[in-house]
Amino acid sequence: MQTVVERELELRLVLSPERSIPVPSRLTYRSTDPYAVHISFHIGSAAPVSWSFARELLVEGVFRPCGHGDVRVWPTKSGAGSVICLALTASDGDALIEAPAAAVSTWLERTLRAVPPGTETAQLGLDEGLRELLGPAARDELWLSDPWPSDDSGDT
């Protein structure tokens, strides 16, 4: 059974130290994709802009700076209080997003209750899939039997 943890909230796209604009967004976590979090930014285009990255990165970023490359996360204070900063880099450009720390932390706690850290692999059903893939099938019985039985007749 799939568990989905979603949260709609307003993030802020930082344009300069003095200016930012609101961006309606949706945080999504699915137990069928237990290692990732997904953020959709609704920017008025035909389709939202979506980013996916490691849930562990966001969990760590609530407490201390982390990440490198395309996604970096860190906690800080702004005029509005505690925020989580997301620096996103793509071939189209860079974006700095501020998210309210309390709302993100509450949502993350819900994801961690849905799929506790260390249990993600069990959610993927890999063991069952491998058993099915590698286990004997009915047709394997033909291959397991000897196609050329030994001749025990004693004729030499």
C-alpha positions as CSV (number, residue, x, y, z in Angstrom):
1,M,0.0,0.0,0.0
2,Q,1.3,3.4,-0.9
3,T,1.5,6.2,1.6
4,V,1.6,9.8,0.2
5,V,2.5,12.8,2.5
6,E,1.8,16.1,0.8
7,R,1.9,19.7,1.9
8,E,0.9,22.8,0.0
9,L,2.8,25.9,1.1
10,E,4.1,29.2,-0.1
11,L,7.8,29.3,-0.7
12,R,9.8,32.4,-1.6
13,L,12.0,32.8,-4.7
14,V,14.8,35.1,-3.6
15,L,15.6,37.6,-6.4
16,S,18.0,39.8,-4.4
17,P,18.8,40.4,-0.7
18,E,15.9,42.9,-0.6
19,R,13.4,41.3,-2.9
20,S,11.6,37.9,-3.1
21,I,8.4,36.7,-4.6
22,P,5.9,34.1,-3.4
23,V,5.8,30.8,-5.2
24,P,2.9,28.4,-4.4
25,S,4.4,24.9,-4.0
26,R,3.7,21.4,-3.1
27,L,6.0,19.1,-1.1
28,T,5.3,15.4,-1.9
29,Y,6.7,12.2,-0.4
30,R,5.6,8.7,-1.6
31,S,6.4,5.5,0.3
32,T,6.9,3.8,-3.1
33,D,9.8,6.2,-3.8
34,P,11.1,6.2,-0.2
35,Y,14.5,7.8,-0.6
36,A,13.2,10.9,-2.4
37,V,11.2,14.1,-1.8
38,H,9.5,16.0,-4.6
39,I,8.8,19.7,-4.8
40,S,6.6,21.2,-7.4
41,F,6.7,25.0,-8.0
42,H,3.6,26.5,-9.5
43,I,5.0,29.5,-11.4
44,G,2.1,30.2,-13.7
45,S,3.3,28.1,-16.6
46,A,1.4,25.2,-18.2
47,A,3.1,22.7,-16.0
48,P,4.7,23.1,-12.6
49,V,8.5,23.0,-12.3
50,S,9.4,19.9,-10.3
51,W,12.5,18.9,-8.4
52,S,13.3,15.6,-6.8
53,F,16.2,14.9,-4.4
54,A,17.2,12.8,-1.4
55,R,14.9,13.0,1.6
56,E,18.0,12.6,3.7
57,L,19.5,15.8,2.2
58,L,16.4,17.8,3.3
59,V,16.4,16.2,6.8
60,E,20.1,17.1,7.3
61,G,19.6,20.6,5.8
62,V,17.0,21.5,8.5
63,F,19.9,21.4,11.0
64,R,23.1,22.3,9.1
65,P,24.4,23.2,5.6
66,C,24.6,20.2,3.3
67,G,24.6,19.1,-0.3
68,H,26.7,20.1,-3.3
69,G,26.2,20.4,-7.0
70,D,22.6,20.8,-8.1
71,V,20.9,20.9,-4.6
72,R,22.2,22.6,-1.5
73,V,20.2,23.1,1.7
74,W,20.8,25.1,4.9
75,P,18.9,26.6,7.8
76,T,19.0,30.4,8.4
77,K,17.1,33.3,9.8
78,S,15.3,35.9,7.7
79,G,13.0,38.8,8.5
80,A,10.1,36.3,8.6
81,G,11.9,34.0,11.1
82,S,13.6,30.6,10.6
83,V,13.8,29.4,7.0
84,I,15.3,26.6,5.1
85,C,17.2,27.7,2.0
86,L,17.3,25.6,-1.1
87,A,19.8,26.5,-3.8
88,L,18.8,24.7,-7.0
89,T,21.1,24.6,-10.0
90,A,20.0,23.5,-13.5
91,S,21.2,24.1,-17.1
92,D,18.5,26.8,-17.3
93,G,19.8,28.7,-14.4
94,D,20.0,28.9,-10.6
95,A,17.3,29.6,-8.0
96,L,17.4,30.4,-4.3
97,I,14.2,29.3,-2.5
98,E,13.3,30.1,1.1
99,A,10.9,27.7,2.9
100,P,9.4,28.2,6.3
101,A,11.4,26.0,8.7
102,A,8.5,25.0,10.9
103,A,6.2,23.9,8.1
104,V,9.0,21.9,6.3
105,S,10.1,20.3,9.6
106,T,6.5,19.3,10.4
107,W,6.0,17.8,6.9
108,L,9.4,15.9,7.2
109,E,8.4,14.5,10.6
110,R,5.2,13.0,8.9
111,T,7.4,11.4,6.2
112,L,9.7,10.0,8.8
113,R,6.7,8.4,10.6
114,A,5.4,7.0,7.4
115,V,8.7,5.4,6.4
116,P,11.3,5.5,9.3
117,P,14.9,6.0,8.3
118,G,16.6,2.6,7.7
119,T,13.3,1.0,6.5
120,E,13.2,2.5,3.0
121,T,14.5,-0.7,1.3
122,A,11.7,-2.8,2.7
123,Q,9.2,-0.3,1.1
124,L,10.7,-1.1,-2.4
125,G,9.8,-4.8,-2.2
126,L,13.2,-5.8,-3.5
127,D,13.4,-9.0,-1.5
128,E,10.1,-10.2,-2.9
129,G,11.1,-9.2,-6.4
130,L,14.4,-11.0,-6.2
131,R,12.8,-14.1,-4.9
132,E,10.4,-14.1,-7.8
133,L,13.1,-13.3,-10.3
134,L,15.7,-15.8,-9.0
135,G,13.4,-18.5,-7.6
136,P,12.7,-21.7,-9.6
137,A,9.7,-21.6,-11.9
138,A,7.7,-24.5,-13.1
139,R,9.6,-24.6,-16.4
140,D,12.9,-24.7,-14.5
141,E,12.0,-28.3,-13.4
142,L,12.7,-29.4,-17.0
143,W,16.1,-27.8,-16.9
144,L,17.0,-29.2,-13.5
145,S,16.3,-32.8,-14.6
146,D,19.1,-34.6,-16.4
147,P,18.3,-34.6,-20.2
148,W,20.6,-37.6,-20.7
149,P,20.0,-40.0,-17.8
150,S,22.9,-42.2,-17.0
151,D,22.8,-45.7,-18.4
152,D,22.7,-48.0,-15.5
153,S,22.0,-51.1,-17.6
154,G,25.5,-52.4,-17.3
155,D,26.0,-52.8,-21.0
156,T,29.6,-51.9,-22.0
